């Protein structure tokens, strides 16, 4: 049975157990569930499973809207120029128009299929694996080295329940890893923050065991 978050005393106790002074989780809950009987941190097996998260192709909607607007604008321009261009320039103008339109939509459809089929976010007990196909190298982010998680949502992404989850490392000046095209980003940020605490707890326990073994 998980502990009710309505108790102020237990909420304060949970914060004192898990949070360090520099840890701030934006867009995610920072109150982990605690067993009511032991009042201790839950074991690693209690962490909620996440598995693989697919890229949400609705994230590409603005590019398709822009491509449609450019295509309609090009059609209007060709119709307007058709009666004003010399007869010899009409065939190359039409050829350029159709070639440009085909290249634009081929790129948009390729990017839609590529991201939808190949982009994945895998979350384990120790790290986050960001796979983006063969065009970009795989990115591995260690959970214990993260300082916080941020959710970034432009207005149009909020309408569709999409967003970006930024993984902020502890190292000063280190570049953040941004997971784009995530459905329900706040829920994912909450899950990641939960696992960050577990990873730090395991790291502290491992360091304590190492120190105890080295003592004479």
N, CA, C and O of each residue as an XYZ file, in Angstrom:
864
protein
N       0.857     -1.191      0.000
C       0.000      0.000      0.000
C       0.885      1.230      0.000
O       1.799      1.350      0.816
N       0.606      2.154     -0.931
C       1.421      3.363     -1.014
C       0.941      4.382     -0.014
O      -0.231      4.392      0.363
N       1.838      5.233      0.414
C       1.535      6.236      1.425
C       0.719      7.353      0.822
O       1.014      7.804     -0.285
N      -0.292      7.807      1.518
C      -1.118      8.925      1.053
C      -0.320     10.206      1.088
O       0.366     10.487      2.071
N      -0.401     10.989      0.025
C       0.345     12.250     -0.050
C      -0.358     13.372      0.673
O       0.130     14.502      0.667
N      -1.500     13.097      1.304
C      -2.229     14.151      2.012
C      -1.677     14.425      3.390
O      -2.093     15.391      4.029
N      -0.741     13.597      3.879
C      -0.167     13.794      5.204
C       1.026     14.704      5.115
O       2.014     14.327      4.485
N       0.998     15.911      5.722
C       2.141     16.844      5.625
C       3.383     16.275      6.252
O       4.481     16.480      5.733
N       3.247     15.559      7.366
C       4.437     15.041      8.044
C       5.161     14.039      7.185
O       6.389     14.050      7.105
N       4.390     13.151      6.527
C       5.040     12.130      5.709
C       5.611     12.722      4.440
O       6.647     12.273      3.949
N       4.933     13.737      3.902
C       5.489     14.403      2.722
C       6.814     15.046      3.054
O       7.753     14.970      2.262
N       6.912     15.690      4.228
C       8.172     16.309      4.638
C       9.238     15.242      4.831
O      10.404     15.451      4.494
N       8.835     14.097      5.374
C       9.816     13.031      5.587
C      10.326     12.486      4.269
O      11.514     12.195      4.132
N       9.414     12.343      3.274
C       9.834     11.847      1.974
C      10.812     12.788      1.321
O      11.779     12.346      0.699
N      10.575     14.106      1.453
C      11.488     15.066      0.858
C      12.854     14.999      1.523
O      13.882     15.080      0.850
N      12.866     14.851      2.845
C      14.147     14.807      3.533
C      14.928     13.561      3.189
O      16.155     13.550      3.296
N      14.233     12.501      2.774
C      14.941     11.272      2.419
C      15.566     11.378      1.044
O      16.712     10.973      0.848
N      14.817     11.924      0.078
C      15.224     11.808     -1.312
C      15.885     13.041     -1.903
O      16.758     12.896     -2.759
N      15.522     14.216     -1.502
C      15.926     15.400     -2.246
C      17.214     15.997     -1.716
O      17.395     16.143     -0.508
N      18.105     16.340     -2.631
C      19.290     17.106     -2.301
C      18.997     18.575     -2.546
O      18.036     18.890     -3.247
N      19.807     19.507     -1.981
C      19.466     20.934     -2.111
C      19.394     21.432     -3.534
O      18.659     22.379     -3.814
N      20.151     20.813     -4.461
C      20.178     21.336     -5.824
C      19.173     20.648     -6.725
O      19.076     20.984     -7.905
N      18.423     19.693     -6.196
C      17.530     18.927     -7.066
C      16.178     19.593     -7.153
O      15.482     19.736     -6.148
N      15.805     20.002     -8.356
C      14.507     20.609     -8.590
C      13.932     19.951     -9.825
O      14.543     20.023    -10.891
N      12.796     19.322     -9.721
C      12.152     18.671    -10.843
C      11.031     19.582    -11.318
O      10.058     19.805    -10.598
N      11.168     20.100    -12.514
C      10.173     21.002    -13.069
C       9.194     20.206    -13.905
O       9.595     19.380    -14.725
N       7.916     20.453    -13.699
C       6.902     19.773    -14.475
C       6.688     18.347    -14.040
O       6.044     17.590    -14.766
N       7.200     17.933    -12.875
C       7.026     16.564    -12.427
C       6.853     16.564    -10.933
O       7.349     17.446    -10.232
N       6.146     15.567    -10.453
C       5.943     15.439     -9.024
C       7.229     15.039     -8.346
O       7.988     14.238     -8.892
N       7.496     15.579     -7.158
C       8.711     15.256     -6.436
C       8.386     14.485     -5.169
O       9.216     14.412     -4.262
N       7.198     13.910     -5.091
C       6.798     13.165     -3.914
C       6.695     11.691     -4.250
O       5.664     11.262     -4.767
N       7.722     10.898     -3.979
C       7.673      9.476     -4.280
C       6.765      8.748     -3.306
O       6.512      9.213     -2.195
N       6.287      7.608     -3.744
C       5.460      6.794     -2.891
C       6.338      6.000     -1.936
O       7.372      5.459     -2.329
N       5.918      5.935     -0.687
C       6.666      5.222      0.323
C       5.804      4.134      0.935
O       4.600      4.328      1.099
N       6.391      2.994      1.278
C       5.618      1.976      1.986
C       5.233      2.494      3.352
O       6.072      3.031      4.075
N       3.958      2.338      3.716
C       3.468      2.873      4.966
C       3.957      2.083      6.169
O       3.924      2.605      7.284
N       4.405      0.855      5.993
C       4.782      0.060      7.137
C       6.218      0.283      7.560
O       6.503      0.312      8.757
N       7.137      0.444      6.611
C       8.554      0.563      6.940
C       9.046      1.992      6.956
O      10.045      2.288      7.611
N       8.351      2.915      6.232
C       8.781      4.309      6.131
C      10.184      4.430      5.546
O      10.938      5.325      5.927
N      10.542      3.532      4.618
C      11.835      3.567      3.972
C      11.638      3.690      2.487
O      10.532      3.558      1.965
N      12.761      3.950      1.811
C      12.686      4.100      0.359
C      12.291      2.779     -0.263
O      12.756      1.734      0.193
N      11.445      2.780     -1.295
C      11.050      1.539     -1.942
C      12.232      0.907     -2.641
O      13.188      1.585     -3.017
N      12.156     -0.366     -2.806
C      13.241     -1.102     -3.447
C      13.253     -0.817     -4.928
O      12.322     -0.217     -5.466
N      14.327     -1.253     -5.595
C      14.468     -1.011     -7.028
C      13.347     -1.661     -7.810
O      12.883     -1.108     -8.807
N      12.901     -2.847     -7.366
C      11.846     -3.543     -8.091
C      10.516     -2.817     -8.017
O       9.615     -3.107     -8.804
N      10.369     -1.859     -7.068
C       9.115     -1.124     -6.933
C       9.007      0.022     -7.915
O       7.936      0.615     -8.038
N      10.084      0.357     -8.626
C      10.048      1.452     -9.584
C       9.084      1.113    -10.713
O       9.133      0.002    -11.240
N       8.214      2.035    -11.096
C       7.231      1.740    -12.134
C       7.901      1.463    -13.469
O       8.781      2.220    -13.881
N       7.508      0.400    -14.152
C       8.145      0.072    -15.430
C       7.777      1.074    -16.508
O       6.646      1.557    -16.556
N       8.740      1.389    -17.377
C       8.498      2.322    -18.477
C       8.709      1.627    -19.816
O       7.831      1.656    -20.678
N       9.883      0.996    -19.992
C      10.165      0.309    -21.244
C      10.521      1.268    -22.355
O      11.298      2.200    -22.149
N       9.951      1.047    -23.550
C      10.258      1.844    -24.727
C       9.141      2.839    -24.999
O       7.958      2.521    -24.881
N       9.542      4.045    -25.365
C       8.590      5.112    -25.678
C       8.808      5.523    -27.129
O       9.929      5.835    -27.532
N       7.736      5.522    -27.908
C       7.817      5.848    -29.326
C       7.718      7.352    -29.540
O       7.157      8.084    -28.724
N       8.270      7.781    -30.645
C       8.145      9.176    -31.061
C       6.727      9.417    -31.558
O       6.202      8.636    -32.352
N       6.114     10.487    -31.098
C       4.765     10.849    -31.526
C       4.861     11.716    -32.774
O       5.349     12.845    -32.711
N       4.398     11.196    -33.905
C       4.555     11.894    -35.182
C       3.699     13.151    -35.285
O       3.870     13.930    -36.223
N       2.788     13.365    -34.348
C       2.042     14.637    -34.346
C       2.968     15.817    -34.092
O       2.608     16.966    -34.351
N       4.161     15.530    -33.585
C       5.137     16.586    -33.362
C       5.557     17.260    -34.667
O       6.046     18.389    -34.650
N       5.370     16.573    -35.799
C       5.747     17.119    -37.104
C       4.607     17.868    -37.786
O       4.740     18.271    -38.941
N       3.503     18.056    -37.097
C       2.357     18.725    -37.707
C       2.686     20.123    -38.232
O       2.249     20.453    -39.335
N       3.432     20.967    -37.506
C       3.732     22.311    -38.057
C       4.476     22.262    -39.386
O       4.219     23.089    -40.261
N       5.397     21.305    -39.557
C       6.135     21.231    -40.815
C       5.218     20.832    -41.969
O       5.402     21.308    -43.089
N       4.237     19.970    -41.717
C       3.300     19.595    -42.779
C       2.373     20.763    -43.122
O       2.028     20.964    -44.287
N       1.973     21.527    -42.110
C       1.148     22.702    -42.375
C       1.928     23.722    -43.197
O       1.386     24.325    -44.124
N       3.207     23.915    -42.855
C       4.042     24.833    -43.626
C       4.244     24.327    -45.054
O       4.198     25.113    -46.001
N       4.466     23.023    -45.214
C       4.619     22.463    -46.557
C       3.369     22.625    -47.393
O       3.452     22.905    -48.589
N       2.192     22.450    -46.769
C       0.945     22.643    -47.505
C       0.767     24.097    -47.914
O       0.321     24.384    -49.025
N       1.115     25.020    -47.014
C       0.993     26.439    -47.348
C       1.936     26.819    -48.487
O       1.552     27.569    -49.384
N       3.169     26.307    -48.459
C       4.111     26.604    -49.541
C       3.633     26.024    -50.866
O       3.787     26.658    -51.910
N       3.056     24.831    -50.834
C       2.572     24.204    -52.070
C       1.418     24.993    -52.665
O       1.376     25.223    -53.874
N       0.478     25.410    -51.819
C      -0.641     26.209    -52.329
C      -0.164     27.559    -52.854
O      -0.656     28.047    -53.872
N       0.804     28.164    -52.147
C       1.349     29.421    -52.635
C       2.046     29.270    -53.978
O       1.947     30.148    -54.835
N       2.753     28.154    -54.164
C       3.425     27.918    -55.442
C       2.425     27.706    -56.568
O       2.656     28.158    -57.689
N       1.321     27.027    -56.291
C       0.285     26.827    -57.314
C      -0.304     28.169    -57.744
O      -0.478     28.426    -58.935
N      -0.605     29.016    -56.770
C      -1.148     30.332    -57.092
C      -0.145     31.145    -57.899
O      -0.525     31.848    -58.835
N       1.135     31.054    -57.541
C       2.164     31.801    -58.275
C       2.300     31.314    -59.705
O       2.447     32.123    -60.621
N       2.255     29.994    -59.914
C       2.367     29.457    -61.277
C       1.173     29.880    -62.124
O       1.333     30.222    -63.296
N      -0.020     29.860    -61.540
C      -1.206     30.287    -62.288
C      -1.102     31.767    -62.658
O      -1.486     32.176    -63.753
N      -0.579     32.554    -61.727
C      -0.440     33.985    -62.001
C       0.619     34.261    -63.068
O       0.465     35.176    -63.876
N       1.691     33.471    -63.070
C       2.760     33.677    -64.046
C       2.463     33.042    -65.398
O       3.113     33.369    -66.391
N       1.490     32.139    -65.446
C       1.244     31.394    -66.683
C       0.901     32.305    -67.848
O       1.348     32.066    -68.970
N       0.128     33.329    -67.607
C      -0.255     34.231    -68.687
C       0.680     35.397    -68.873
O       0.456     36.226    -69.754
N       1.725     35.489    -68.070
C       2.628     36.630    -68.127
C       4.033     36.254    -68.593
O       4.803     37.121    -69.005
N       4.365     34.972    -68.529
C       5.691     34.536    -68.959
C       5.725     34.327    -70.473
O       4.702     34.006    -71.078
N       6.885     34.506    -71.078
C       7.035     34.144    -72.493
C       6.749     32.663    -72.704
O       6.949     31.847    -71.804
N       6.280     32.327    -73.898
C       5.871     30.953    -74.172
C       7.014     29.968    -73.941
O       6.771     28.832    -73.533
N       8.233     30.377    -74.189
C       9.359     29.462    -74.037
C       9.745     29.191    -72.591
O      10.426     28.203    -72.313
N       9.324     30.051    -71.659
C       9.669     29.865    -70.252
C       8.623     29.082    -69.468
O       8.852     28.720    -68.314
N       7.480     28.822    -70.087
C       6.426     28.108    -69.358
C       6.831     26.670    -69.035
O       6.665     26.257    -67.888
N       7.357     25.875    -69.990
C       7.724     24.484    -69.651
C       8.788     24.382    -68.549
O       8.593     23.596    -67.622
N       9.909     25.135    -68.594
C      10.872     25.006    -67.491
C      10.315     25.480    -66.144
O      10.695     24.963    -65.093
N       9.403     26.478    -66.184
C       8.791     26.938    -64.931
C       7.933     25.848    -64.310
O       7.987     25.631    -63.099
N       7.146     25.163    -65.123
C       6.323     24.063    -64.625
C       7.190     22.904    -64.114
O       6.888     22.284    -63.095
N       8.268     22.632    -64.846
C       9.167     21.562    -64.415
C       9.791     21.873    -63.067
O       9.867     21.011    -62.191
N      10.244     23.127    -62.907
C      10.826     23.541    -61.627
C       9.798     23.462    -60.500
O      10.121     23.059    -59.383
N       8.566     23.847    -60.799
C       7.516     23.799    -59.788
C       7.255     22.373    -59.317
O       7.221     22.113    -58.114
N       7.069     21.445    -60.259
C       6.766     20.065    -59.890
C       7.956     19.393    -59.211
O       7.772     18.603    -58.286
N       9.153     19.693    -59.651
C      10.335     19.094    -59.025
C      10.505     19.588    -57.589
O      10.832     18.807    -56.695
N      10.283     20.886    -57.371
C      10.406     21.438    -56.024
C       9.337     20.869    -55.100
O       9.623     20.517    -53.955
N       8.114     20.781    -55.592
C       7.043     20.212    -54.772
C       7.284     18.759    -54.428
O       7.030     18.336    -53.300
N       7.779     17.977    -55.403
C       8.058     16.559    -55.137
C       9.179     16.399    -54.125
O       9.109     15.540    -53.245
N      10.225     17.231    -54.247
C      11.333     17.148    -53.288
C      10.881     17.527    -51.884
O      11.274     16.887    -50.909
N      10.052     18.573    -51.778
C       9.568     19.004    -50.463
C       8.766     17.915    -49.778
O       9.014     17.605    -48.613
N       7.809     17.331    -50.481
C       6.958     16.331    -49.855
C       7.673     14.996    -49.658
O       7.332     14.236    -48.752
N       8.657     14.713    -50.497
C       9.459     13.512    -50.267
C      10.246     13.653    -48.958
O      10.354     12.703    -48.182
N      10.790     14.850    -48.726
C      11.522     15.086    -47.474
C      10.591     14.992    -46.266
O      10.936     14.351    -45.273
N       9.408     15.626    -46.338
C       8.479     15.606    -45.217
C       8.013     14.190    -44.901
O       7.948     13.804    -43.734
N       7.690     13.417    -45.931
C       7.226     12.047    -45.704
C       8.351     11.150    -45.200
O       8.128     10.280    -44.359
N       9.569     11.366    -45.719
C      10.703     10.565    -45.235
C      10.970     10.853    -43.767
O      11.191      9.924    -42.990
N      10.954     12.125    -43.370
C      11.202     12.447    -41.970
C      10.107     11.896    -41.074
O      10.385     11.426    -39.970
N       8.864     11.948    -41.536
C       7.748     11.402    -40.755
C       7.918      9.897    -40.548
O       7.754      9.400    -39.433
N       8.247      9.172    -41.621
C       8.418      7.724    -41.502
C       9.667      7.371    -40.702
O       9.644      6.440    -39.897
N      10.747      8.101    -40.917
C      12.006      7.813    -40.229
C      11.860      7.970    -38.723
O      12.267      7.090    -37.964
N      11.286      9.078    -38.289
C      11.137      9.289    -36.851
C      10.107      8.341    -36.248
O      10.307      7.817    -35.153
N       9.014      8.122    -36.956
C       7.982      7.243    -36.418
C       8.436      5.806    -36.275
O       8.000      5.110    -35.358
N       9.310      5.344    -37.171
C       9.746      3.952    -37.147
C      11.012      3.714    -36.336
O      11.181      2.635    -35.769
N      11.908      4.700    -36.268
C      13.230      4.453    -35.702
C      13.508      5.174    -34.395
O      14.348      4.710    -33.625
N      12.850      6.275    -34.112
C      13.158      7.019    -32.890
C      12.516      6.327    -31.692
O      11.319      6.039    -31.696
N      13.317      6.067    -30.677
C      12.857      5.399    -29.464
C      13.569      5.974    -28.248
O      14.719      6.405    -28.332
N      12.876      5.974    -27.126
C      13.465      6.297    -25.823
C      13.307      5.070    -24.942
O      12.186      4.638    -24.673
N      14.419      4.508    -24.491
C      14.405      3.335    -23.620
C      14.916      3.743    -22.237
O      15.970      4.368    -22.111
N      14.164      3.385    -21.218
C      14.521      3.759    -19.849
C      14.730      2.494    -19.033
O      13.832      1.660    -18.921
N      15.919      2.358    -18.467
C      16.267      1.220    -17.632
C      16.451      1.700    -16.193
O      16.153      2.850    -15.873
N      16.939      0.816    -15.336
C      17.170      1.178    -13.946
C      18.369      2.105    -13.777
O      18.483      2.775    -12.750
N      19.270      2.158    -14.766
C      20.499      2.916    -14.615
C      20.653      4.050    -15.609
O      21.367      5.012    -15.324
N      20.006      3.974    -16.777
C      20.254      4.979    -17.794
C      19.048      5.157    -18.701
O      18.107      4.363    -18.694
N      19.111      6.229    -19.483
C      18.129      6.508    -20.520
C      18.838      6.404    -21.862
O      19.859      7.056    -22.080
N      18.306      5.596    -22.751
C      18.902      5.367    -24.070
C      18.022      6.052    -25.108
O      16.842      5.733    -25.253
N      18.615      6.991    -25.821
C      17.886      7.758    -26.838
C      18.360      7.295    -28.207
O      19.478      7.604    -28.618
N      17.505      6.551    -28.921
C      17.832      6.018    -30.248
C      17.150      6.861    -31.317
O      15.944      7.102    -31.265
N      17.956      7.308    -32.299
C      17.423      8.124    -33.388
C      17.871      7.593    -34.753
O      18.218      8.365    -35.646
N      17.859      6.287    -34.898
C      18.170      5.690    -36.185
C      19.636      5.758    -36.532
O      20.474      6.034    -35.674
N      19.947      5.506    -37.797
C      21.338      5.449    -38.241
C      21.920      6.822    -38.580
O      23.131      6.937    -38.769
N      21.096      7.857    -38.661
C      21.602      9.184    -39.002
C      22.238      9.897    -37.817
O      23.049     10.803    -38.008
N      21.885      9.503    -36.594
C      22.450     10.097    -35.389
C      22.942      8.979    -34.464
O      22.331      7.912    -34.412
N      24.027      9.209    -33.741
C      24.506      8.182    -32.809
C      23.558      8.015    -31.627
O      22.838      8.939    -31.248
N      23.575      6.825    -31.062
C      22.757      6.564    -29.886
C      23.296      7.355    -28.699
O      24.506      7.461    -28.503
N      22.376      7.908    -27.912
C      22.758      8.725    -26.762
C      22.380      7.986    -25.484
O      21.221      7.614    -25.298
N      23.365      7.771    -24.594
C      23.147      7.115    -23.310
C      23.335      8.141    -22.191
O      24.387      8.774    -22.090
N      22.322      8.298    -21.363
C      22.357      9.257    -20.263
C      22.223      8.480    -18.959
O      21.237      7.775    -18.749
N      23.217      8.612    -18.085
C      23.191      7.933    -16.794
C      22.259      8.678    -15.843
O      22.376      9.890    -15.667
N      21.333      7.942    -15.234
C      20.334      8.578    -14.372
C      20.967      9.246    -13.158
O      20.550     10.335    -12.763
N      21.975      8.601    -12.560
C      22.581      9.136    -11.342
C      23.326     10.440    -11.586
O      23.640     11.149    -10.630
N      23.620     10.780    -12.848
C      24.354     12.000    -13.158
C      23.439     13.152    -13.568
O      23.919     14.213    -13.967
N      22.136     12.951    -13.474
C      21.193     14.002    -13.842
C      20.852     14.850    -12.627
O      20.702     14.341    -11.516
N      20.733     16.160    -12.859
C      20.370     17.079    -11.779
C      18.862     17.267    -11.694
O      18.304     17.298    -10.597
N      18.199     17.392    -12.836
C      16.768     17.630    -12.830
C      16.197     17.325    -14.209
O      16.924     17.057    -15.166
N      14.867     17.376    -14.274
C      14.130     17.138    -15.518
C      13.233     18.339    -15.770
O      12.553     18.815    -14.861
N      13.232     18.823    -16.994
C      12.395     19.956    -17.370
C      11.449     19.556    -18.489
O      11.832     18.828    -19.404
N      10.213     20.034    -18.415
C       9.223     19.827    -19.469
C       9.044     21.138    -20.228
O       8.772     22.180    -19.632
N       9.197     21.076    -21.533
C       9.066     22.267    -22.380
C       7.933     22.028    -23.373
O       7.942     21.056    -24.128
N       6.957     22.935    -23.356
C       5.773     22.783    -24.196
C       5.384     24.118    -24.824
O       4.877     24.989    -24.117
N       5.600     24.311    -26.118
C       4.989     25.463    -26.784
C       3.464     25.329    -26.749
O       2.925     24.265    -26.446
N       2.796     26.415    -27.062
C       1.339     26.429    -26.923
C       0.666     25.375    -27.785
O      -0.305     24.751    -27.357
N       1.180     25.166    -29.015
C       0.505     24.215    -29.896
C       0.727     22.783    -29.433
O      -0.124     21.925    -29.671
N       1.858     22.501    -28.772
C       2.079     21.163    -28.249
C       1.181     20.883    -27.055
O       0.749     19.746    -26.861
N       0.891     21.903    -26.249
C      -0.031     21.710    -25.134
C      -1.422     21.322    -25.619
O      -2.129     20.574    -24.944
N      -1.821     21.829    -26.792
C      -3.127     21.487    -27.339
C      -3.240     20.007    -27.662
O      -4.316     19.423    -27.536
N      -2.138     19.396    -28.077
C      -2.136     17.986    -28.473
C      -1.576     17.069    -27.392
O      -1.451     15.864    -27.610
N      -1.240     17.617    -26.239
C      -0.688     16.781    -25.179
C       0.715     16.309    -25.450
O       1.114     15.250    -24.965
N       1.482     17.077    -26.220
C       2.857     16.725    -26.554
C       3.818     17.645    -25.804
O       3.402     18.597    -25.145
N       5.101     17.341    -25.917
C       6.103     18.192    -25.300
C       7.491     17.618    -25.450
O       7.685     16.548    -26.028
N       8.459     18.351    -24.916
C       9.859     17.933    -24.904
C      10.312     17.771    -23.457
O       9.974     18.579    -22.592
N      11.069     16.734    -23.213
C      11.595     16.461    -21.879
C      13.099     16.668    -21.929
O      13.809     15.931    -22.614
N      13.588     17.667    -21.204
C      15.017     17.993    -21.175
C      15.658     17.345    -19.956
O      15.184     17.509    -18.831
N      16.733     16.611    -20.187
C      17.489     15.958    -19.120
C      18.705     16.829    -18.801
O      19.646     16.900    -19.591
N      18.684     17.480    -17.659
C      19.724     18.433    -17.280
C      20.780     17.719    -16.447
O      20.461     17.213    -15.371
N      22.035     17.661    -16.912
C      23.089     16.977    -16.151
C      23.589     17.819    -14.991
O      23.364     19.028    -14.939
N      24.272     17.161    -14.062
C      24.827     17.854    -12.907
C      26.083     18.643    -13.253
O      26.368     19.652    -12.607
N      26.843     18.206    -14.261
C      28.085     18.868    -14.608
C      27.809     20.287    -15.103
O      27.000     20.468    -16.013
N      28.460     21.292    -14.527
C      28.245     22.671    -14.985
C      28.686     22.835    -16.442
O      29.770     22.402    -16.832
N      27.829     23.464    -17.225
C      28.145     23.714    -18.613
C      27.880     22.561    -19.550
O      28.026     22.715    -20.762
N      27.492     21.398    -19.024
C      27.213     20.244    -19.875
C      25.892     20.461    -20.621
O      24.958     21.060    -20.089
N      25.832     19.971    -21.841
C      24.650     20.160    -22.680
C      23.545     19.205    -22.269
O      23.796     18.034    -21.985
N      22.334     19.707    -22.239
C      21.188     18.886    -21.879
C      20.776     18.004    -23.056
O      20.957     18.377    -24.215
N      20.226     16.844    -22.752
C      19.664     15.948    -23.749
C      18.168     16.174    -23.798
O      17.488     16.043    -22.780
N      17.640     16.516    -24.978
C      16.227     16.865    -25.119
C      15.519     15.742    -25.871
O      15.873     15.425    -27.007
N      14.531     15.151    -25.238
C      13.695     14.124    -25.844
C      12.488     14.817    -26.469
O      11.665     15.389    -25.755
N      12.378     14.769    -27.785
C      11.320     15.497    -28.489
C      10.226     14.529    -28.920
O      10.427     13.318    -29.004
N       9.059     15.115    -29.189
C       7.944     14.308    -29.663
C       7.433     13.329    -28.629
O       7.146     12.179    -28.960
N       7.311     13.764    -27.368
C       6.891     12.896    -26.282
C       5.428     13.173    -25.950
O       5.054     14.314    -25.680
N       4.604     12.130    -25.970
C       3.227     12.253    -25.531
C       3.180     12.191    -24.001
O       3.896     11.404    -23.381
N       2.338     13.021    -23.408
C       2.202     13.132    -21.952
C       3.576     13.334    -21.297
O       4.013     12.495    -20.510
N       4.251     14.432    -21.614
C       5.621     14.646    -21.116
C       5.706     14.795    -19.603
O       6.720     14.427    -19.009
N       4.669     15.325    -18.967
C       4.719     15.487    -17.513
C       4.743     14.133    -16.806
O       5.437     13.960    -15.804
N       3.981     13.177    -17.334
C       3.994     11.839    -16.745
C       5.364     11.188    -16.916
O       5.852     10.528    -15.999
N       5.987     11.367    -18.080
C       7.316     10.810    -18.291
C       8.336     11.472    -17.384
O       9.202     10.791    -16.834
N       8.251     12.793    -17.215
C       9.179     13.495    -16.325
C       9.043     12.990    -14.895
O      10.040     12.871    -14.182
N       7.831     12.695    -14.475
C       7.621     12.172    -13.126
C       8.255     10.794    -12.975
O       8.869     10.502    -11.949
N       8.111      9.950    -13.986
C       8.711      8.623    -13.934
C      10.235      8.706    -13.911
O      10.890      7.971    -13.172
N      10.800      9.608    -14.728
C      12.255      9.740    -14.772
C      12.785     10.283    -13.451
O      13.809      9.812    -12.956
N      12.099     11.267    -12.873
C      12.552     11.813    -11.595
C      12.506     10.754    -10.506
O      13.369     10.723     -9.629
N      11.512      9.895    -10.559
C      11.415      8.787     -9.605
C      12.635      7.877     -9.724
O      13.211      7.462     -8.718
N      13.020      7.572    -10.949
C      14.161      6.679    -11.148
C      15.497      7.368    -10.853
O      16.468      6.705    -10.488
N      15.549      8.683    -11.010
C      16.772      9.402    -10.638
C      17.036      9.228     -9.155
O      18.175      8.997     -8.748
N      16.002      9.335     -8.350
C      16.179      9.157     -6.905
C      16.659      7.751     -6.569
O      17.533      7.570     -5.721
N      16.084      6.758     -7.237
C      16.507      5.385     -6.989
C      17.957      5.171     -7.411
O      18.718      4.499     -6.716
N      18.336      5.744     -8.552
C      19.712      5.588     -9.021
C      20.688      6.242     -8.057
O      21.756      5.687     -7.796
N      20.349      7.397     -7.526
C      21.229      8.055     -6.553
C      21.300      7.265     -5.261
O      22.360      7.158     -4.643
N      20.173      6.714     -4.858
C      20.168      5.913     -3.635
C      21.066      4.684     -3.789
O      21.830      4.349     -2.884
N      20.969      4.020     -4.935
C      21.826      2.854     -5.159
C      23.296      3.251     -5.205
O      24.159      2.516     -4.724
N      23.581      4.432     -5.795
C      24.962      4.894     -5.868
C      25.527      5.163     -4.484
O      26.671      4.809     -4.200
N      24.725      5.792     -3.612
C      25.175      6.063     -2.245
C      25.383      4.759     -1.484
O      26.357      4.629     -0.742
N      24.494      3.804     -1.655
C      24.644      2.518     -0.985
C      25.889      1.786     -1.465
O      26.605      1.183     -0.666
N      26.152      1.837     -2.783
C      27.341      1.179     -3.314
C      28.614      1.832     -2.790
O      29.579      1.136     -2.472
N      28.627      3.159     -2.695
C      29.793      3.845     -2.144
C      29.995      3.495     -0.677
O      31.127      3.339     -0.219
N      28.882      3.369      0.067
C      29.006      2.986      1.470
C      29.563      1.594      1.641
O      30.379      1.357      2.531
N      29.128      0.651      0.786
C      29.662     -0.704      0.861
C      31.137     -0.734      0.496
O      31.912     -1.474      1.101
N      31.532      0.072     -0.497
C      32.938      0.111     -0.892
C      33.808      0.641      0.235
O      34.887      0.110      0.496
N      33.335      1.698      0.907
C      34.111      2.258      2.018
C      34.214      1.280      3.169
O      35.266      1.173      3.799
N      33.142      0.568      3.451
C      33.166     -0.384      4.559
C      34.088     -1.565      4.266
O      34.686     -2.125      5.184
N      34.207     -1.950      2.989
C      35.078     -3.057      2.628
C      36.554     -2.656      2.662
O      37.425     -3.490      2.911
N      36.828     -1.381      2.410
C      38.220     -0.931      2.413
C      38.761     -0.667      3.809
O      39.975     -0.583      3.994
N      37.865     -0.532      4.807
C      38.344     -0.283      6.168
C      38.986     -1.534      6.738
O      38.477     -2.632      6.508
N      40.118     -1.407      7.496
C      40.769     -2.589      8.056
C      39.927     -3.224      9.153
O      40.329     -4.232      9.733
